[in-house]
């Protein structure tokens, strides 16, 4: 049974929040699948309208363009990961155990029980892995940052950074390490799938080996510092 949660996402991302209507939820559901199939470059609202058996105009009532839709999906996913971390670590008092559990949640968020009946977290995770860098490696990054488009991701990185500081208060690079953890997870899984000579991971058992590797690098960096 899907949970009935709604995330508060940056207001300027959309004209109308698709979480609030049946059509909007259908839009998100089909957009995730189609963008994953086609890739961001070939994805268009016209193609999405055909997929939904709807007019392209109706989609524009929710999002100004496909870039903002991609940013919205990224924000939704990071809120989902943040929710999972809070849920799975609420009763953990040992800082190191808490950090390792948080890393586990980031990697396995795709395999959790469904949060909603209209978003497939497994496909969305795959989409984030392939396309998320296109949300912020853009010319308008500073302007979009002023609108708070990346706040969910910043807050999630901040959550991991705080946990790192709980493990070792004297560690000087907690924010850098936290953001590196997310980059490592996305990039290494992508490399294992498409550019295997850039990673030590194998396609078989990728998630299990990735979790071991990320924990190894993370704890090694924390313990190595003076």
C-alpha positions in Angstrom: 0.0 0.0 0.0 1.4 3.4 -1.0 2.0 6.0 1.6 0.1 9.3 1.3 2.8 11.8 1.7 3.3 15.1 -0.1 6.7 16.9 -0.3 7.0 20.6 -0.1 9.1 21.5 -3.1 10.4 24.9 -4.3 7.3 26.9 -5.5 8.8 28.4 -8.6 9.6 25.0 -10.1 6.1 24.6 -11.3 3.1 26.7 -12.3 0.8 24.2 -10.6 2.0 21.5 -8.2 1.3 18.1 -9.9 1.1 16.4 -6.5 -2.2 18.2 -6.0 -4.3 16.8 -8.9 -5.0 13.4 -10.6 -3.8 14.8 -13.9 -0.6 16.1 -12.3 0.2 12.7 -10.8 -0.4 11.1 -14.1 1.9 13.6 -15.7 4.7 12.7 -13.2 4.2 9.0 -13.7 4.4 9.1 -17.5 7.2 11.7 -17.5 9.5 9.6 -15.4 9.0 6.5 -17.7 9.3 8.4 -20.9 12.3 10.5 -19.9 14.1 7.4 -18.8 13.3 5.7 -22.1 14.2 8.6 -24.4 16.8 10.5 -22.4 16.4 14.1 -21.4 17.6 15.5 -24.8 15.0 13.6 -26.9 12.2 14.0 -24.3 9.6 16.7 -25.2 6.2 17.8 -23.9 4.7 16.9 -27.2 5.9 13.3 -26.9 4.7 13.3 -23.3 1.3 14.5 -24.3 1.1 11.6 -26.9 2.1 9.1 -24.2 -0.6 10.5 -21.8 -3.2 10.8 -24.6 -3.4 14.4 -23.6 -2.8 17.8 -25.1 0.7 19.4 -24.9 -1.0 22.6 -23.7 -2.3 20.8 -20.5 1.3 19.9 -19.6 2.4 23.5 -19.9 -0.2 24.4 -17.2 2.1 22.6 -14.8 5.6 23.2 -16.0 7.1 26.0 -18.1 9.7 23.7 -19.7 11.2 20.3 -19.5 14.2 21.5 -17.6 12.1 22.6 -14.6 10.3 19.3 -14.8 13.6 17.5 -14.5 14.6 19.7 -11.5 11.2 19.0 -9.9 11.8 15.2 -10.2 15.3 15.6 -8.7 13.9 17.6 -5.8 11.1 15.0 -5.2 13.6 12.2 -5.2 16.0 13.9 -2.7 13.1 14.6 -0.4 12.2 10.9 -0.6 15.8 9.9 0.3 15.8 12.4 3.2 12.5 11.0 4.4 13.9 7.5 4.4 17.1 8.5 6.2 15.0 10.1 9.0 12.7 7.1 9.2 15.6 4.5 9.3 17.9 6.4 11.7 15.4 7.9 14.2 16.3 5.3 16.9 20.0 5.1 16.2 22.2 6.9 18.7 25.7 5.6 17.6 27.0 8.2 15.1 29.0 5.8 13.0 26.1 3.3 12.7 23.8 6.2 11.8 26.1 7.3 9.0 26.4 3.8 7.6 22.6 3.5 7.7 22.2 6.8 5.9 24.6 5.6 3.1 22.5 2.4 2.9 19.3 4.5 2.5 20.8 6.6 -0.3 21.9 3.5 -2.3 18.7 1.4 -1.6 16.1 4.1 -1.8 15.1 2.7 -5.1 14.2 -0.6 -3.5 12.0 0.7 -0.7 8.3 0.2 -0.5 6.5 2.6 -2.8 5.8 6.1 -1.4 3.0 6.8 -3.8 0.9 4.9 -6.3 2.1 7.2 -9.1 5.9 7.4 -8.9 8.1 4.4 -9.5 11.1 5.0 -7.3 13.3 2.5 -9.1 12.8 4.1 -12.5 13.2 7.6 -11.0 16.5 6.5 -9.3 17.8 5.4 -12.7 16.7 8.7 -14.2 18.5 10.6 -11.4 21.6 8.6 -12.0 21.7 9.4 -15.7 20.3 12.9 -15.9 20.7 14.7 -12.5 23.9 16.6 -13.5 21.9 18.4 -16.2 19.8 20.2 -13.5 22.8 22.2 -12.2 25.5 22.0 -14.9 23.8 24.9 -16.8 24.5 28.5 -17.6 21.6 29.7 -15.4 22.7 27.9 -12.3 23.2 31.0 -10.2 19.8 32.4 -11.0 18.0 29.1 -10.4 19.9 28.8 -7.1 18.4 32.1 -6.0 15.0 30.6 -6.4 15.9 27.7 -4.1 15.6 25.0 -6.8 18.4 23.0 -5.2 17.4 23.4 -1.6 16.2 19.8 -1.1 19.6 18.5 -2.3 21.5 21.0 -0.1 19.5 20.0 2.9 20.1 16.4 2.3 23.9 16.9 1.9 23.7 19.0 5.1 22.1 16.1 6.9 24.9 13.7 5.9 27.5 16.4 6.7 26.1 16.8 10.2 26.2 13.0 10.8 29.8 13.0 9.6 30.6 15.7 12.2 28.8 13.5 14.8 31.2 10.7 14.0 34.2 13.1 14.2 33.6 16.7 15.3 37.2 17.7 14.2 36.8 16.6 10.6 37.2 19.7 8.5 35.7 18.6 5.2 32.2 17.2 6.1 30.3 19.1 3.4 32.7 18.1 0.7 32.7 14.5 1.8 28.9 14.4 2.0 28.5 15.8 -1.6 31.2 13.5 -2.8 29.3 10.5 -1.4 26.3 11.4 -3.6 28.4 12.0 -6.6 30.2 8.7 -6.0 27.0 6.7 -5.8 25.5 8.2 -9.0 28.7 8.1 -11.0 30.0 4.7 -10.0 26.7 3.0 -10.7 26.5 4.8 -14.1 30.1 3.7 -14.9 29.4 0.1 -14.0 26.4 0.1 -16.4 27.9 2.1 -19.3 31.7 2.8 -18.8 33.0 -0.2 -16.9 36.7 0.7 -17.4 36.1 3.8 -15.1 35.1 1.7 -12.0 36.1 -1.3 -10.0 32.4 -2.3 -9.7 30.9 -5.0 -11.8 27.4 -5.0 -13.2 26.6 -8.1 -11.1 26.0 -7.2 -7.4 26.6 -3.5 -8.1 24.6 -2.2 -5.3 26.1 -4.5 -2.6 29.7 -3.8 -3.8 28.9 0.0 -4.1 27.7 0.1 -0.5 30.9 -1.5 0.7 33.0 0.8 -1.4 31.3 4.0 -0.3 31.5 3.1 3.3 35.1 2.2 2.9 36.0 5.5 1.3 33.8 7.5 3.7 35.0 6.0 6.9 38.6 5.9 5.6 38.6 9.6 4.9 37.1 10.4 8.4 39.5 8.1 10.2 42.5 9.2 8.2 42.2 12.9 9.1 44.1 14.1 12.1 
